Amino acid sequence: MFGVSPAYFFSRFTTDFTVDQIAQALPDLRREGFSGFQLEIYHLHAVKEWEEKSRYLSRVAEGEGLVPTQFVAHFLLHGFDSVSTVTSTFGIEEMKRVIEILKSFPRCRVVTVPMPAFALEPGAVYEKNRYASLYQALVEKVGRMLELVESADLRMALELVPASLVGGIDGFFRLCAFLRSDTLGYNFDTGHAFSSKELVPLIPARLTTEGGTRIYGTHLKDNWGKENLALRPGAGGIPWEDLLQNLLRSGYTGSLDLEIVCEAEKVQEEYRRGLRFLQEIVARLVPETVKVRA
């Protein structure tokens, strides 16, 4: 299945996109050949609107035959972007509200929490004990969120932005070890990983376990490994055939969701080109799974 990340909506409508605007765009996604889309609350002030209109959006999606593939709780990144926010309680009660909203979308089983670039305090000294205390606060907050999500019979994934307090793939495993969790998942954002100098085609193998994969969703975008851009797949330097071959062989059976940030007038063309590019590769790798659109 191919879908779109929330970038589709905020590229069209700005980051203040509304539930009504998402509903308005879903018929376009279906016509363009997508089967899935990601839910997202970008700003905290939008939570109330989602609480009021989530059932409406769920009905529209079902009517269009589109599956919500994950819920990106983007606004929760503000619980992890500085010393003061990591050590605050922000995000715990808010996660409870996200979980309630997801009751309107029974097919959406993944909550993704971004780990943003961490802002160091100017001139502050981070000696060993201070860092250890800060990291412990991170572990405790992520652990509490994970507990809430899993107690609701959902799964939680992290989206690792470059320069986050978690770090990259190695940092993800370190955090899982501190949490003693073998269920915390990873949202495979190819652009974030590539600009963080990860060996992107090897990530699926590294996240493969005896029980399957810890990759719970995807944000498929491209860049040149220097700046954290969100170009359409094929417009940068990521080796897509190797990456997709490894991803499909890793046990990942979820949606392949494009994440392209561009001007509003270019959204439909860029996503159409990105979709065709990925479809053609997947059709070569697994011919029976994809019918490439003309």
C-alpha positions in Angstrom: 0.0 0.0 0.0 1.2 3.5 -0.8 0.1 6.5 1.3 1.1 10.0 2.2 2.5 11.6 5.3 1.0 14.8 6.9 3.4 16.8 4.7 0.9 16.4 1.9 -1.6 18.4 3.9 0.6 21.1 5.4 2.2 21.6 2.0 -1.3 22.2 0.6 -2.8 24.1 3.5 0.1 25.2 5.8 0.8 23.7 9.2 -2.5 25.1 10.4 -4.4 22.6 8.3 -7.8 21.7 9.6 -9.7 18.4 9.8 -12.1 19.8 7.2 -9.1 20.4 4.8 -7.9 16.9 5.3 -11.4 15.6 4.5 -11.5 17.9 1.4 -8.2 16.4 0.1 -8.9 12.7 0.6 -10.8 12.3 -2.8 -7.8 13.8 -4.5 -5.5 11.2 -2.8 -7.8 8.4 -3.9 -7.8 9.6 -7.5 -4.0 10.0 -7.5 -3.6 6.3 -6.6 -3.0 6.4 -2.9 -4.6 4.0 -0.5 -3.5 5.5 2.8 -2.8 8.7 4.7 -1.4 9.7 8.0 -3.3 11.5 10.7 -1.5 14.4 12.5 -2.0 17.0 15.1 0.7 19.6 14.2 -0.1 22.3 16.8 -1.5 21.9 20.3 -4.4 24.2 19.7 -5.7 21.8 17.1 -6.4 19.0 19.7 -9.8 20.3 20.5 -10.9 20.3 16.9 -9.7 16.8 16.4 -11.7 15.7 19.5 -14.8 17.2 18.0 -14.3 16.1 14.4 -12.4 12.8 14.4 -15.5 10.7 13.8 -16.4 12.8 10.9 -13.0 12.4 9.3 -13.1 8.7 10.0 -16.4 8.4 8.0 -15.0 10.4 5.1 -11.8 8.2 5.0 -13.9 5.1 5.1 -16.1 6.4 2.3 -13.1 7.1 0.1 -11.5 3.7 0.9 -8.4 5.3 2.5 -6.7 3.8 5.5 -5.1 5.9 8.3 -1.7 4.3 8.6 -0.3 6.1 11.7 -1.1 9.1 13.9 1.8 11.5 14.1 1.5 13.4 17.4 3.7 16.2 16.0 2.9 18.7 18.7 4.4 16.4 21.4 7.9 17.2 20.1 7.6 20.2 22.4 8.0 17.9 25.3 11.5 16.9 24.1 13.2 20.0 22.6 14.9 21.6 25.6 16.0 20.9 29.2 12.9 22.6 30.5 10.5 20.7 28.3 12.1 17.2 28.7 12.0 17.6 32.5 8.4 18.9 32.4 5.2 16.8 32.5 4.1 18.1 29.1 3.1 15.3 26.9 1.6 12.9 29.4 -2.0 14.2 29.6 -1.8 15.2 26.0 -1.0 11.6 25.0 -4.1 10.5 26.8 -6.1 12.9 24.6 -4.5 11.5 21.4 -5.4 8.0 22.5 -9.0 9.0 22.9 -9.0 10.6 19.5 -7.7 7.4 18.0 -10.8 5.5 19.2 -12.4 7.1 16.1 -9.9 5.4 13.8 -9.9 1.7 14.7 -7.6 0.7 11.8 -4.9 3.1 12.9 -2.8 1.3 15.5 0.4 3.4 15.6 1.2 6.6 17.4 4.4 8.3 16.3 6.1 10.8 18.5 8.9 13.0 16.9 12.1 13.4 18.8 13.1 16.9 17.7 16.5 18.7 17.4 17.5 19.5 21.0 18.2 23.1 21.9 21.2 23.5 24.2 21.2 26.3 26.7 23.7 29.0 25.6 26.8 28.8 27.7 25.5 25.9 29.9 27.9 23.3 31.0 26.7 19.7 30.5 28.9 17.6 32.8 28.3 13.9 33.3 25.8 14.1 36.2 23.7 16.8 34.6 23.5 14.8 31.3 22.6 11.6 33.1 19.8 13.4 34.9 18.5 14.9 31.7 18.7 11.6 29.9 16.9 9.8 32.7 14.1 12.4 32.4 13.8 11.5 28.7 13.7 7.8 29.5 11.0 8.3 32.0 8.8 10.4 29.8 9.1 8.2 26.8 8.5 5.2 29.0 5.3 6.7 30.5 4.0 7.5 27.0 4.8 4.0 25.8 2.9 2.6 28.8 -0.1 4.7 28.0 -0.1 3.8 24.3 0.4 0.1 24.8 -2.2 -0.1 27.6 -4.7 1.1 24.9 -3.6 -1.8 22.7 -1.8 0.5 20.3 1.9 0.7 19.3 4.2 3.6 19.7 7.0 4.7 17.3 9.7 7.4 17.5 10.6 9.7 14.6 14.2 10.7 15.0 15.0 14.2 13.8 18.7 15.0 13.3 20.3 16.3 16.6 17.7 14.9 18.9 18.5 14.0 22.4 17.9 10.3 21.5 20.4 10.4 18.6 20.2 8.1 15.6 19.7 4.3 15.3 22.3 3.6 17.9 20.6 6.0 20.2 17.3 4.4 19.6 18.7 1.0 20.7 20.2 2.6 23.7 16.9 4.1 24.7 15.1 0.8 24.2 17.7 -0.9 26.5 17.1 1.7 29.2 13.4 1.1 28.9 13.9 -2.6 28.7 11.4 -2.5 25.8 11.4 -4.8 22.8 8.1 -3.2 21.5 9.0 0.5 21.1 9.0 1.1 17.3 10.8 3.3 14.8 9.3 5.5 12.2 11.6 5.1 9.2 12.1 8.6 8.0 14.6 8.2 5.2 15.4 11.9 4.9 16.1 12.3 8.6 18.3 9.2 8.6 20.2 10.2 5.4 21.0 13.7 6.6 22.1 12.2 9.9 24.7 10.2 8.0 23.1 6.8 8.7 23.6 4.0 6.2 20.0 4.1 5.2 19.8 0.8 3.2 21.0 -1.1 6.3 18.4 0.3 8.6 15.7 -2.3 7.9 18.2 -5.1 8.7 19.2 -3.4 11.9 15.6 -3.1 13.0 14.7 -6.7 12.1 14.0 -8.9 15.1 13.0 -12.6 15.6 9.4 -11.4 15.9 9.5 -9.2 12.8 10.5 -5.6 12.5 10.5 -2.6 14.7 9.8 -0.4 11.8 6.1 0.6 12.4 5.7 3.2 9.6 7.5 5.2 6.9 8.2 8.8 5.8 9.8 8.3 2.4 11.6 11.4 1.2 14.9 12.3 -0.4 17.8 14.7 0.0 21.5 14.9 -0.6 22.7 13.9 2.8 23.7 17.4 3.8 20.6 19.3 4.5 17.4 17.8 6.1 15.2 18.4 3.0 12.0 16.5 2.1 12.3 16.0 -1.6 10.3 13.5 -3.6 11.9 10.0 -3.8 14.3 10.0 -6.7 15.2 13.7 -6.5 18.2 13.2 -4.1 20.9 10.8 -3.4 19.2 8.0 -1.5 19.8 4.5 -3.2 16.1 3.7 -3.4 16.3 0.3 -5.0 18.6 -1.1 -2.4 16.6 0.6 0.4 13.3 -0.8 -0.7 14.6 -4.3 -1.4 16.0 -4.5 2.1 12.8 -3.0 3.6 10.5 -5.4 1.8 12.7 -8.4 2.8 12.9 -7.3 6.4 9.4 -8.4 7.2 7.9 -4.9 7.0 4.3 -5.2 5.6 3.1 -1.7 6.4 2.4 1.3 4.1 5.0 3.0 2.0 4.1 6.6 2.8 5.6 9.5 0.8 6.7 12.7 2.6 7.4 15.6 0.3 7.4 19.2 1.4 6.9 21.7 -1.5 4.9 24.7 -2.7 1.1 24.2 -2.6 0.9 24.5 -6.4 3.3 21.6 -6.9 1.9 19.2 -4.3 -0.1 17.0 -6.6 2.5 16.7 -9.3 5.4 16.1 -6.9 3.4 13.3 -5.1 2.3 11.8 -8.4 5.9 11.6 -9.6 7.1 10.3 -6.3 4.4 7.6 -6.3 5.3 6.5 -9.8 9.0 6.3 -9.0 8.4 4.0 -6.0 5.8 1.9 -7.8 8.2 1.2 -10.6 10.9 0.0 -8.2 8.5 -2.1 -6.1 7.0 -3.6 -9.3 10.5 -4.8 -10.3 11.2 -6.2 -6.8 7.8 -7.8 -6.2 6.0 -7.7 -9.5 2.7 -9.2 -8.3 2.2 -6.5 -5.6 2.0 -3.3 -7.7 0.2 -2.2 -10.7 2.0 0.9 -12.0 -0.3 3.7 -13.0 0.0 5.0 -16.5 
